[in-house]
Amino acid sequence: MTPILLWDVMGTLVHDPFFIEMPRFFGMTFDDLLEAKHPKAWVEFERGERSEEEFLEGFFADRREFDRKSFVQSVRSSYRWIPGMEELLRELREAGCSMHAFSNYPIWYRLIEERLRLSRFLEWTFVSCLTGFRKPEPAAYVHVLQELSVAPDRCLFIDDRPRNCEAARQEGIHSIVFEGAAQLRSSLERMGVL
């Protein structure tokens, strides 16, 4: 039986601008950005607890001003497919796989959709800003299973973060740590998904 595929998005399907483009926008190193940003604003934005405006106002711990519109435009323009993943998703969709996003991300997932149209291949079902749950919290995985009304072993979760995959396994969900399109394709072929 073909599993239901649950996809992490950032770093698995889509390039994440947090590590390179965001610091570059501010003329900072990544470590400097980590030190200057508000410690909770991003997580609260991902949970849907802050609007975009509230997030941008409090992006830095000292609430310094910056060109917010240009910043968001810079983030949007940085979204691009991880090499090989658009083709792999197309192949999986053509094979009849049911696929859902299972992502820690704020309302900016809509910017990704505008730019890359992931909805050609998957449903934006489980995004943290919509569900209020973030991986690797056990409740995030339980919520997915309840919403899909399936047993854990009917799902296959793919994420570039090992701890998120381990949390999925703790709930009985099969998982693959993403290391690139070629590695993932090989794993899916071995499992009989492709």
C-alpha positions as CSV (number, residue, x, y, z in Angstrom):
1,M,0.0,0.0,0.0
2,T,1.4,3.4,-1.0
3,P,2.1,5.5,2.1
4,I,0.8,9.0,2.6
5,L,3.9,11.3,2.2
6,L,4.4,14.0,4.8
7,W,6.9,16.6,3.7
8,D,9.0,19.1,5.6
9,V,9.3,22.1,3.3
10,M,12.3,24.3,4.3
11,G,15.6,22.6,3.7
12,T,13.8,19.6,2.2
13,L,11.8,20.9,-0.7
14,V,12.7,24.6,-0.7
15,H,15.9,26.5,0.0
16,D,15.7,28.2,3.4
17,P,16.8,31.9,3.3
18,F,17.3,32.0,7.1
19,F,20.9,31.0,7.0
20,I,22.3,33.0,4.2
21,E,20.0,35.6,2.6
22,M,18.5,37.0,5.9
23,P,21.8,37.8,7.5
24,R,23.1,39.1,4.2
25,F,20.2,41.5,4.0
26,F,21.2,43.1,7.3
27,G,25.0,43.0,6.5
28,M,25.4,40.6,9.4
29,T,26.9,37.2,10.0
30,F,24.5,34.4,10.8
31,D,25.8,34.3,14.4
32,D,25.4,38.0,14.7
33,L,21.8,37.8,13.5
34,L,21.1,35.0,16.0
35,E,22.4,37.2,18.8
36,A,20.4,40.3,17.7
37,K,17.1,38.8,16.8
38,H,14.2,38.5,19.3
39,P,14.5,35.0,21.0
40,K,10.9,34.1,20.6
41,A,9.5,36.2,17.7
42,W,10.2,33.7,15.0
43,V,8.7,30.7,16.8
44,E,5.6,32.8,17.7
45,F,5.3,33.8,14.1
46,E,5.6,30.2,13.1
47,R,2.8,29.2,15.5
48,G,0.5,31.9,14.2
49,E,0.7,33.8,17.5
50,R,2.1,36.9,15.8
51,S,0.9,38.6,12.7
52,E,3.5,39.5,10.0
53,E,3.4,43.1,11.2
54,E,3.9,42.1,14.8
55,F,6.8,39.8,13.9
56,L,8.6,42.5,11.8
57,E,8.2,45.1,14.5
58,G,9.8,42.8,17.0
59,F,12.2,41.0,14.7
60,F,15.2,42.4,16.6
61,A,15.4,42.2,20.4
62,D,16.1,46.0,20.5
63,R,13.2,46.6,18.1
64,R,15.5,48.6,15.7
65,E,14.0,49.9,12.5
66,F,14.7,48.4,9.0
67,D,13.1,48.4,5.6
68,R,10.5,45.7,6.2
69,K,9.0,45.7,2.7
70,S,12.4,45.1,1.2
71,F,13.2,42.5,3.7
72,V,10.1,40.5,2.9
73,Q,10.8,40.9,-0.8
74,S,14.3,39.6,-0.3
75,V,13.0,36.6,1.6
76,R,10.4,35.9,-1.1
77,S,13.0,36.1,-4.0
78,S,15.2,33.6,-2.2
79,Y,12.7,30.8,-2.3
80,R,13.8,28.2,-4.8
81,W,13.5,24.4,-5.2
82,I,16.1,22.2,-3.6
83,P,17.8,20.6,-6.7
84,G,15.9,17.6,-8.0
85,M,12.9,17.9,-5.7
86,E,10.4,19.5,-8.1
87,E,11.0,16.6,-10.5
88,L,10.7,14.0,-7.8
89,L,7.5,15.5,-6.5
90,R,6.1,15.5,-10.0
91,E,7.0,11.9,-10.4
92,L,5.4,11.0,-7.1
93,R,2.2,12.9,-7.9
94,E,2.0,11.1,-11.3
95,A,2.4,7.8,-9.4
96,G,-0.7,8.7,-7.4
97,C,0.9,9.4,-4.1
98,S,-1.1,11.5,-1.6
99,M,1.2,14.2,-0.2
100,H,0.9,16.9,2.5
101,A,3.2,19.6,3.7
102,F,4.1,19.1,7.4
103,S,6.1,22.3,8.0
104,N,7.2,24.6,10.8
105,Y,6.6,27.9,9.0
106,P,4.7,31.2,9.3
107,I,2.2,32.7,7.0
108,W,5.0,33.2,4.5
109,Y,4.3,29.7,3.2
110,R,1.9,31.7,0.9
111,L,4.9,33.5,-0.5
112,I,6.5,30.1,-1.3
113,E,3.2,29.0,-2.9
114,E,3.1,32.2,-5.1
115,R,6.6,31.7,-6.2
116,L,6.9,27.9,-6.6
117,R,3.3,26.5,-6.6
118,L,4.0,23.5,-4.4
119,S,0.2,22.9,-4.5
120,R,0.7,21.3,-7.9
121,F,2.0,18.3,-6.0
122,L,0.9,18.5,-2.3
123,E,-1.7,20.0,0.0
124,W,-0.6,22.7,2.5
125,T,-2.4,20.8,5.2
126,F,-0.1,20.9,8.3
127,V,1.7,24.2,8.5
128,S,2.5,25.3,12.0
129,C,1.0,28.8,11.6
130,L,-2.3,27.1,10.8
131,T,-2.2,24.2,13.3
132,G,-0.4,25.8,16.2
133,F,1.9,22.8,16.5
134,R,5.6,22.7,15.8
135,K,7.8,19.7,15.2
136,P,9.3,17.9,17.1
137,E,6.5,18.3,19.7
138,P,4.7,15.0,19.9
139,A,1.3,16.8,19.6
140,A,2.3,17.9,16.1
141,Y,2.5,14.3,14.9
142,V,-0.6,13.2,16.8
143,H,-2.5,16.1,15.2
144,V,-1.5,14.9,11.7
145,L,-2.7,11.4,12.4
146,Q,-6.0,12.5,13.9
147,E,-6.7,14.8,11.0
148,L,-5.9,12.2,8.4
149,S,-7.6,9.4,10.4
150,V,-4.9,6.9,9.6
151,A,-2.6,4.6,11.5
152,P,0.9,5.9,12.0
153,D,2.4,3.2,9.7
154,R,0.4,4.4,6.8
155,C,2.5,7.6,6.7
156,L,6.0,8.4,5.6
157,F,7.6,11.6,6.8
158,I,10.6,13.2,5.1
159,D,12.6,16.0,6.9
160,D,16.2,17.3,6.8
161,R,16.3,17.4,10.6
162,P,17.1,14.1,12.3
163,R,15.4,15.1,15.6
164,N,12.1,15.7,13.7
165,C,12.4,12.3,12.1
166,E,13.2,10.6,15.4
167,A,10.1,12.3,17.0
168,A,8.0,10.9,14.1
169,R,9.4,7.4,14.7
170,Q,8.5,7.8,18.4
171,E,4.8,8.1,17.3
172,G,5.1,5.1,15.0
173,I,5.5,7.1,11.7
174,H,8.1,5.9,9.2
175,S,10.6,8.6,8.4
176,I,13.5,9.4,6.2
177,V,16.2,12.0,7.0
178,F,16.6,14.0,3.8
179,E,20.1,14.4,2.5
180,G,19.4,15.2,-1.1
181,A,17.2,14.2,-4.0
182,A,19.3,11.3,-5.2
183,Q,19.5,9.7,-1.7
184,L,15.8,10.2,-1.2
185,R,14.9,8.7,-4.6
186,S,17.0,5.6,-3.7
187,S,15.2,5.2,-0.4
188,L,11.8,5.6,-2.0
189,E,12.7,3.0,-4.6
190,R,13.9,0.5,-2.0
191,M,10.6,1.0,-0.1
192,G,8.6,0.4,-3.3
193,V,7.1,3.9,-3.3
194,L,8.7,4.6,-6.7
